[in-house]
């Protein structure tokens, strides 16, 4: 080895030679990136609400306008927008409940076909 290269070796990083904590998702959206900070509930429901109903900023704006309206003793458009937003969010939640029910039913049907005894044990466990 050439001793003149050793001082320069610290400047170069090879693959996996540093702090490797990047989340690599197989599904990317290059044209419309969205940053997910902290989901308190069901991630799929919250991401659908943010993507299809209203962003966090939009939700906060509607809520703030409605709160100011109520504080001033009025009931106008801002309160109606908040009620509409609430209805749309509940509709997304209901759709996800239906999807969950369909998924569970399909899985139970498969278990019934593949291993009926295991299905009986599972049902008895939940009684």
N, C-alpha and C positions, 0 to 999 in steps of 0.2 A: 504494500500500500504506500501511496505517496503521502508523506507526513504533512505536506502543504494542504491537503484536502480536509484534514481533521477539524480545523476551526470552522469550516463551512458546513459540516454535517448537521449541526444543530439548527440550521436554517431550513432544512428540507424535512418534510413530513411524508412518510409513506402511508399507504392505506392502513387503517385501523391503528395508527400510532398515537392517536390523541383521544380526547373525550368523545366517545361515540354514543350519543344519546338521541340522535335524530329519529323522529317518527317517520317511517316511510310507508306511505299509504299506496296500495295498488291502484286506487281510483283517484285520479287527479283532475282538477278542472283548471286548465291553463288559461282560459279566457275570462273566467270569473272566479278568482280566488276568494275564499272566505276564511276568516280566521276564527277558530273555535277556542274560546278562552276557558270557560268553566260552565259545564252543564250540570245543573242541580238535579234534574230529573232524567227522563228517558231521552237519550241522545238523539234517537231517530225522530222523535216527536218534535223536539226543540229545533233540530236542524230544518225540518220541514216547515215549521212555523216561521223561522227566520227567512227561509228561502221563498216561501209561497205566500205567506200572510203579511208579515211586517218585520222589518229588521229590528234589532234591539233599540236603535236610536228612534225609529219610527214609533215603536211601542211606548218608549219613554216620553216622547213628545206628545202623543195622544193622551197618555195618562196625566202628564203635567197640565195640559190644557184643560182637561176635564176637572182636575183638582182645583185649578184656579177659578174655573167657572162655578164650581160648587161653593168655594170659599166666598165668592162675590154674591152668592145667593141666586145665581142664574141657573137655568137649565136650557142649554141650547145645543148647537151642532157638535161641540166637543164631547159632550156626554153621550150623544147619539153615536158618534164615531167610536167611543170606548165600548159601548154596548155591542156595536157591530163587530169590533175586533174580538171581543169576548166570545161571541157566537161563532166566529170563524175559527178561533183557537179550539173551542170545544168540538167543532166538527172534525178537525184534524185528530184530536184525541180519540173520538169515536171511531174514526176510520182505522186507527192503529189498534184499538181494542178488537175490532172485527178481524183484522189481519192476524192478531195473536191467537184468537179463537180458532181461525181456520188452520193456522200452522199447528197448533196443539192437536186439533182433531185429525189432521193428516198424519201426524207423528203417531198418535194413538192407533189409528187404523193400520198403519204399517207394523206397529208392535203387535197388534192383534193377529195380523197375518203371519208374521215371522215367529212370534213367541207368545201364544195365548196365555200360558201359565204366568209369565212375567207380567203381563198386563193385569191379570187377576191380583197378583201380589201388590202391584202398584196401586190399583184401585182400593184394595183393602187397607193399604197404608194411609190413604187419604180419607178414610171414613171415620 
